[in-house]
Amino acid sequence: MVSWMIAGCGLGPAAPTPDPLPVVPAPAEAPAPAEAPAPTEAPAPTEPPPPLGASLAATPAGVYGFSADPARVGVVTGPVGTSLQELWSEPVGIQGWHSSPVVVGDRVYVPTYGSTWNECDAEDGVAVIDRTSGARLATWPTDCDANGLSSDGTRVYTVTDGGVAFGWTLSGDAVFRAQVGSGKLYSPPTPTDAGLLVSGRDLLALLDPATGAERARFPIEGTVRNHTVGASRAYFGLNAGRAGWCDLTSRACHTFTIPGDGSDTYGAIAWTPEVYAVPGGYDGSSSDAQLGLYRVSDDTRLWSHGHSVGAKASPAITADTVLFAESGEPGATGTDAWGGSLFAYDRATGEERWSVKEHGGSWSSPVVAEGRVVWIPMDGTVLVLDLTTGSELASYALGETVYATPAVVDGVIYVGTDSGRLVALTTR
């Protein structure tokens, strides 16, 4: 299915207790839309897509982590060694699929689910950790489970299961609290030149990063669980086997159907100026997930691979390789019917280069650093692999389930667990 739309412009020491948050009221409720029919093929647009505009987002200087990169490409700078040792660990609360830590200066910021998944409790919020010692400096409370987190280098932003977006200064002063949607907000907010991009159920919107006020809303029907920003466009997966993008400048939107069984798309799209990778669907049990590589200039699918296990992780793209992690089920390996594996494909041809099946799948996305892959399957084994061959160079067993993508910074891996620990591992 191909569709085009033009959106209107509706458009150190412990930190002190945050000041009361300025409240931004929710937009007026619109009538519930009728249930969308199953996707069908539509005629090709009569006009070509608008040209890709100038870049509106970049990784802020001094900000590190998977969600710090608006393109979600999964590649970082800095060496990764092969001798893994624990530097420290700190209990901060449950860290789920979107709880990837972000490092800014001498602090680590991590969103948590408190003591219970998918329930609002008093422990939900953002933990602020000293990067050197692992000591907790503060906890900034949120109304419900805190999902994705990001920073522009001067502020920290997060979104919650309650449909609320928050902003703080790095030291914990309240910037805003904005009720953005009526459902869950999942993806890390993305600072762009056009505004702070947030997404969720039937929602893709730009907020004012200083006040939380809504600047623009795009005509999205379906749930966006992750978004990516490449040049002037926001890319996203949707439910019912769909993906697409909206141009943040022209407001044009384009959606298309992903080959496969029509499962919802969970993982973030990985974007480069030439190609982008769509991870395919996940339905909670099994799936004909289709990893696809698409050309940026015209959205042509260059190649795809079917997988019997769905994906919650995001692909990673290097100059010559695309990495894809199946999700699987805790305790199952890639040799089981509902297991999951990590695959490496040739970027140009789509040919499989290698796979790792011994540990099962992951919700955590692979991270590439100078020819090595850091990957943490759900069994909690931190793996360092050779990017070219897939051979195992180092491993460290956390002994706990891991769902979140780690932050890899200056040879240190910061990883959160489902049991509630944030762990720092050095890689000498």
C-alpha positions as CSV (number, residue, x, y, z in Angstrom):
1,M,0.0,0.0,0.0
2,V,1.2,3.5,-0.8
3,S,-0.5,6.6,0.5
4,W,0.3,10.3,0.5
5,M,-0.9,12.9,2.9
6,I,-0.1,16.6,3.5
7,A,-0.6,17.6,7.2
8,G,-1.7,21.0,8.2
9,C,0.4,22.9,10.7
10,G,-1.8,22.3,13.7
11,L,0.8,23.1,14.0
12,G,28.1,15.6,41.8
13,P,26.0,16.1,45.0
14,A,22.5,14.9,45.1
15,A,20.3,17.0,42.9
16,P,17.6,19.0,44.6
17,T,14.0,18.0,44.5
18,P,12.6,19.3,41.1
19,D,10.5,22.4,41.2
20,P,6.8,22.0,40.4
21,L,6.3,21.3,36.7
22,P,4.5,23.7,34.5
23,V,1.5,21.8,33.1
24,V,0.6,21.9,29.4
25,P,-3.1,20.9,28.9
26,A,-3.9,18.1,26.6
27,P,-5.2,19.0,23.2
28,A,-9.0,18.8,22.8
29,E,-10.2,15.3,22.3
30,A,-11.2,14.5,18.8
31,P,-13.8,11.9,18.0
32,A,-12.5,8.4,17.9
33,P,-11.6,7.4,14.3
34,A,-13.3,4.5,12.7
35,E,-11.3,1.3,12.7
36,A,-9.0,1.3,9.7
37,P,-9.5,-1.4,7.2
38,A,-6.9,-4.0,6.4
39,P,-4.1,-2.5,4.2
40,T,-4.7,-2.9,0.4
41,E,-2.6,-2.0,-2.5
42,A,-3.3,1.6,-3.7
43,P,-2.3,3.2,-7.0
44,A,1.1,4.8,-7.1
45,P,1.1,8.6,-6.4
46,T,0.8,10.8,-9.4
47,E,3.5,13.1,-8.2
48,P,7.0,12.3,-7.1
49,P,7.8,12.5,-3.4
50,P,9.1,15.8,-2.1
51,P,12.9,15.9,-2.2
52,L,14.7,15.1,1.0
53,G,15.3,18.3,2.9
54,A,18.3,19.5,4.9
55,S,19.1,17.6,8.0
56,L,17.1,18.7,11.0
57,A,18.7,16.5,13.7
58,A,22.1,15.2,14.7
59,T,23.7,13.5,17.7
60,P,24.3,16.3,20.2
61,A,27.9,16.9,21.2
62,G,28.7,15.1,24.4
63,V,25.6,13.0,24.5
64,Y,26.0,9.2,24.1
65,G,23.7,6.2,23.9
66,F,21.5,4.4,21.4
67,S,18.7,7.0,21.6
68,A,21.2,9.9,21.4
69,D,21.5,9.1,17.6
70,P,18.3,10.3,15.9
71,A,19.1,8.0,12.9
72,R,19.2,4.9,15.2
73,V,21.9,3.5,13.0
74,G,23.5,1.5,15.9
75,V,27.1,2.6,15.3
76,V,29.3,4.4,17.9
77,T,32.9,5.6,18.0
78,G,35.5,4.4,20.5
79,P,37.2,1.1,21.1
80,V,35.7,-2.0,22.7
81,G,38.1,-4.4,24.3
82,T,37.8,-8.1,25.1
83,S,38.3,-8.3,28.8
84,L,34.9,-7.5,30.5
85,Q,34.9,-6.5,34.1
86,E,32.1,-5.0,36.3
87,L,32.9,-1.5,37.4
88,W,29.7,-1.0,39.4
89,S,26.0,-1.7,39.6
90,E,23.2,0.3,41.1
91,P,19.5,-0.7,41.7
92,V,17.4,1.9,39.8
93,G,14.1,0.0,39.0
94,I,13.0,-2.3,36.2
95,Q,14.5,-1.4,32.8
96,G,12.5,-2.6,29.9
97,W,12.6,-2.5,26.1
98,H,12.8,1.3,25.8
99,S,15.0,1.9,28.9
100,S,18.3,2.6,27.1
101,P,20.6,4.7,29.2
102,V,21.9,8.1,28.0
103,V,25.3,9.5,29.1
104,V,25.8,13.2,29.3
105,G,29.0,14.5,30.9
106,D,29.7,12.7,34.2
107,R,26.1,11.4,34.6
108,V,24.0,8.5,33.3
109,Y,20.3,9.1,32.9
110,V,18.1,6.0,32.7
111,P,14.3,5.8,32.5
112,T,12.7,3.0,34.6
113,Y,9.5,1.2,35.2
114,G,9.8,1.4,39.0
115,S,8.8,-1.9,40.7
116,T,6.2,-3.1,38.3
117,W,5.9,-3.4,34.5
118,N,2.9,-1.7,32.9
119,E,1.6,-0.2,36.1
120,C,1.9,3.3,37.4
121,D,3.7,3.4,40.7
122,A,5.6,5.9,42.9
123,E,9.0,4.5,41.8
124,D,8.5,5.2,38.1
125,G,10.8,7.9,36.8
126,V,14.3,8.8,35.7
127,A,17.3,7.7,37.7
128,V,20.4,10.0,37.7
129,I,23.6,8.1,38.3
130,D,27.2,9.2,38.8
131,R,29.1,7.8,35.9
132,T,32.3,7.1,37.8
133,S,31.1,5.7,41.1
134,G,27.6,4.4,40.2
135,A,26.0,6.3,43.1
136,R,22.5,7.5,42.6
137,L,22.3,11.2,42.6
138,A,18.6,11.7,42.2
139,T,15.3,10.3,40.9
140,W,12.9,12.4,38.9
141,P,9.4,11.0,39.3
142,T,7.1,10.5,36.4
143,D,3.4,9.7,36.4
144,C,3.8,6.2,35.0
145,D,6.5,3.9,33.5
146,A,9.1,6.1,31.9
147,N,9.9,4.9,28.4
148,G,12.4,6.3,25.9
149,L,14.8,9.1,27.1
150,S,16.9,11.5,25.2
151,S,18.9,14.7,25.7
152,D,19.9,17.7,23.6
153,G,23.0,18.4,25.8
154,T,21.2,21.0,27.9
155,R,17.9,19.2,28.8
156,V,16.7,15.7,29.4
157,Y,13.4,14.5,27.9
158,T,11.3,11.4,28.5
159,V,7.8,10.1,27.8
160,T,5.5,7.7,29.7
161,D,2.8,5.1,29.6
162,G,0.4,7.9,30.7
163,G,0.9,9.9,27.5
164,V,3.0,12.5,29.2
165,A,6.2,14.1,28.0
166,F,8.6,15.6,30.5
167,G,11.6,18.0,30.3
168,W,14.2,18.8,32.9
169,T,17.5,20.6,32.9
170,L,20.6,18.4,33.4
171,S,20.6,19.3,37.1
172,G,16.9,18.4,37.6
173,D,15.1,21.7,37.3
174,A,11.6,21.2,35.9
175,V,11.1,22.5,32.3
176,F,7.7,21.2,31.4
177,R,5.1,18.4,31.9
178,A,2.9,18.0,28.8
179,Q,-0.1,15.7,28.4
180,V,0.4,14.9,24.7
181,G,-1.7,11.9,24.0
182,S,-4.4,9.6,25.6
183,G,-2.3,6.5,25.1
184,K,1.2,5.3,25.7
185,L,4.2,7.2,24.4
186,Y,7.0,4.8,23.6
187,S,10.0,6.1,21.5
188,P,12.7,8.4,22.9
189,P,11.8,12.0,22.1
190,T,14.0,13.4,19.4
191,P,15.3,17.0,19.5
192,T,15.2,18.5,16.0
193,D,15.4,21.9,14.5
194,A,11.6,21.7,14.0
195,G,10.9,20.8,17.6
196,L,10.9,17.9,20.0
197,L,9.5,14.8,18.1
198,V,7.3,12.5,20.1
199,S,5.2,9.5,19.0
200,G,2.7,6.9,20.3
201,R,-0.8,5.7,19.6
202,D,-2.2,7.5,16.6
203,L,0.4,10.2,17.3
204,L,3.4,11.8,15.7
205,A,3.9,15.3,16.9
206,L,6.4,18.2,17.3
207,L,6.5,20.0,20.7
208,D,8.2,23.1,21.8
209,P,11.3,21.9,23.7
210,A,11.1,24.8,26.2
211,T,7.4,24.6,27.1
212,G,6.0,21.3,25.8
213,A,3.4,23.1,23.8
214,E,2.4,21.3,20.6
215,R,3.7,22.8,17.4
216,A,2.5,20.3,14.8
217,R,0.7,17.0,14.5
218,F,1.0,14.6,11.6
219,P,-1.9,12.5,10.2
220,I,-0.9,9.1,11.5
221,E,-3.4,6.2,11.9
222,G,-1.9,3.5,14.0
223,T,0.6,3.0,16.8
224,V,4.1,4.3,16.4
225,R,6.3,2.3,18.9
226,N,9.6,3.8,17.6
227,H,10.6,6.6,15.3
228,T,13.8,7.7,13.6
229,V,14.9,11.0,12.1
230,G,16.9,11.0,8.9
231,A,17.6,14.4,7.2
232,S,14.2,16.2,7.2
233,R,12.0,13.1,7.7
234,A,10.7,11.1,10.6
235,Y,10.6,7.4,9.8
236,F,8.4,4.9,11.7
237,G,6.8,1.5,11.8
238,L,3.1,1.1,12.3
239,N,0.7,-1.7,13.2
240,A,-0.9,-4.0,10.6
241,G,2.4,-4.5,8.7
242,R,3.0,-0.9,7.7
243,A,5.9,1.6,7.9
244,G,6.4,5.1,6.5
245,W,7.7,8.6,7.0
246,C,6.6,12.2,7.3
247,D,8.7,15.1,6.2
248,L,9.0,17.5,9.1
249,T,9.3,20.5,6.8
250,S,6.8,20.0,4.0
251,R,4.4,17.9,6.2
252,A,4.1,15.3,3.4
253,C,3.6,11.7,4.7
254,H,4.1,8.4,2.9
255,T,3.2,4.9,4.2
256,F,3.7,1.5,2.7
257,T,3.1,-2.2,3.4
258,I,5.9,-4.4,4.6
259,P,6.1,-7.9,3.1
260,G,5.2,-10.6,5.7
261,D,2.2,-11.5,7.8
262,G,1.0,-8.0,8.7
263,S,2.3,-8.0,12.2
264,D,2.9,-4.7,14.1
265,T,6.3,-3.1,13.6
266,Y,8.1,-2.6,16.9
267,G,11.8,-1.9,16.3
268,A,13.2,1.4,15.2
269,I,14.1,1.9,11.5
270,A,17.9,2.4,11.0
271,W,18.7,5.2,8.6
272,T,21.7,6.3,6.5
273,P,21.7,8.9,3.7
274,E,21.6,6.1,1.1
275,V,19.5,3.3,2.6
276,Y,17.3,2.5,5.6
277,A,16.5,-0.9,7.2
278,V,13.0,-1.8,8.4
279,P,13.0,-4.6,11.0
280,G,9.6,-6.2,10.2
281,G,6.9,-7.3,12.5
282,Y,6.4,-8.8,16.0
283,D,3.2,-10.4,17.2
284,G,4.2,-11.8,20.5
285,S,4.4,-15.5,19.5
286,S,5.7,-16.1,16.0
287,S,5.9,-14.0,12.9
288,D,6.9,-13.9,9.3
289,A,9.1,-10.9,10.0
290,Q,10.6,-9.3,6.9
291,L,13.9,-7.4,7.4
292,G,14.0,-5.1,4.4
293,L,16.6,-2.7,3.1
294,Y,15.1,0.3,1.2
295,R,16.7,3.1,-0.9
296,V,16.2,6.5,0.6
297,S,15.7,8.4,-2.6
298,D,12.6,6.5,-3.8
299,D,11.7,4.0,-1.1
300,T,12.5,1.1,-3.4
301,R,13.0,-2.2,-1.5
302,L,16.5,-3.5,-2.5
303,W,16.3,-6.8,-0.7
304,S,14.5,-8.5,2.2
305,H,14.8,-11.6,4.4
306,G,12.0,-13.5,6.0
307,H,12.3,-14.6,9.7
308,S,10.0,-17.0,11.5
309,V,10.6,-15.0,14.7
310,G,9.6,-11.4,15.0
311,A,11.7,-8.4,16.0
312,K,11.6,-5.9,18.7
313,A,15.2,-4.9,18.3
314,S,16.4,-2.4,15.7
315,P,18.8,-3.2,12.9
316,A,22.3,-1.7,12.7
317,I,23.8,-0.5,9.5
318,T,27.6,-0.1,8.7
319,A,29.3,0.7,5.4
320,D,29.0,-2.9,4.3
321,T,26.9,-4.9,6.8
322,V,23.3,-4.9,8.2
323,L,22.7,-6.6,11.5
324,F,19.3,-7.9,12.6
325,A,18.3,-9.6,15.9
326,E,15.3,-11.7,16.2
327,S,13.4,-11.4,19.4
328,G,12.5,-14.9,20.5
329,E,11.5,-16.0,23.9
330,P,13.6,-15.9,27.2
331,G,15.3,-19.3,27.6
332,A,15.0,-20.4,24.0
333,T,17.9,-20.5,21.6
334,G,18.0,-20.0,17.8
335,T,17.8,-23.8,17.3
336,D,14.3,-23.8,18.9
337,A,11.1,-23.1,17.1
338,W,10.6,-19.8,19.1
339,G,14.2,-19.0,19.8
340,G,15.9,-16.2,17.9
341,S,19.3,-15.4,16.5
342,L,21.6,-12.5,15.5
343,F,22.2,-12.3,11.7
344,A,24.7,-10.3,9.7
345,Y,23.9,-9.6,6.0
346,D,25.9,-8.0,3.2
347,R,24.6,-4.5,2.8
348,A,24.9,-4.5,-1.0
349,T,23.5,-8.0,-1.8
350,G,21.5,-9.1,1.2
351,E,23.6,-12.3,1.4
352,E,23.9,-13.8,4.9
353,R,27.4,-13.6,6.2
354,W,27.0,-15.2,9.7
355,S,24.6,-15.8,12.5
356,V,24.8,-16.4,16.3
357,K,22.2,-18.9,17.5
358,E,23.5,-20.2,20.8
359,H,22.0,-17.6,23.1
360,G,18.6,-17.0,21.6
361,G,17.1,-13.7,20.5
362,S,16.9,-10.2,22.0
363,W,14.9,-7.1,22.4
364,S,18.1,-5.3,22.8
365,S,19.6,-3.9,19.6
366,P,23.2,-4.6,18.4
367,V,25.7,-1.8,18.8
368,V,28.8,-1.6,16.5
369,A,32.0,0.0,17.6
370,E,35.2,-0.1,15.5
371,G,34.8,-3.5,13.9
372,R,33.2,-5.1,16.9
373,V,29.6,-5.8,17.8
374,V,28.2,-5.5,21.4
375,W,25.0,-7.6,21.6
376,I,23.1,-8.7,24.7
377,P,20.5,-11.4,24.1
378,M,17.6,-11.8,26.6
379,D,19.6,-14.4,28.6
380,G,21.8,-11.6,29.9
381,T,25.0,-12.6,28.3
382,V,27.0,-9.5,27.2
383,L,28.8,-10.6,23.9
384,V,31.6,-8.9,22.0
385,L,31.7,-10.3,18.5
386,D,33.9,-9.7,15.4
387,L,31.8,-7.8,12.9
388,T,33.4,-9.5,9.9
389,T,33.1,-13.1,11.1
390,G,30.7,-13.2,14.0
391,S,33.3,-15.0,16.1
392,E,32.9,-14.5,19.9
393,L,35.7,-12.3,21.3
394,A,34.4,-11.9,24.9
395,S,31.4,-12.6,27.0
396,Y,30.1,-11.7,30.5
397,A,27.1,-13.4,32.1
398,L,24.9,-10.9,34.0
399,G,22.6,-13.7,35.1
400,E,19.5,-11.5,34.6
401,T,17.1,-10.9,31.7
402,V,18.0,-7.9,29.6
403,Y,15.6,-6.1,27.3
404,A,17.2,-2.6,26.9
405,T,19.8,-1.6,24.4
406,P,23.1,-0.7,26.1
407,A,25.0,2.6,25.9
408,V,28.6,2.0,24.8
409,V,30.8,4.9,25.7
410,D,34.6,5.2,25.9
411,G,35.0,1.4,26.2
412,V,32.4,1.1,28.9
413,I,29.1,-0.8,28.4
414,Y,26.1,0.6,30.5
415,V,23.3,-1.9,30.5
416,G,20.0,-2.2,32.5
417,T,18.3,-5.4,33.6
418,D,14.8,-6.5,34.1
419,S,15.7,-7.1,37.7
420,G,16.3,-3.4,38.2
421,R,20.1,-3.1,38.1
422,L,22.1,-0.6,36.0
423,V,25.5,-2.2,35.4
424,A,28.7,-0.6,34.1
425,L,31.2,-3.0,32.4
426,T,34.7,-2.0,31.3
427,T,36.0,-3.6,28.1
428,R,39.8,-3.4,28.4
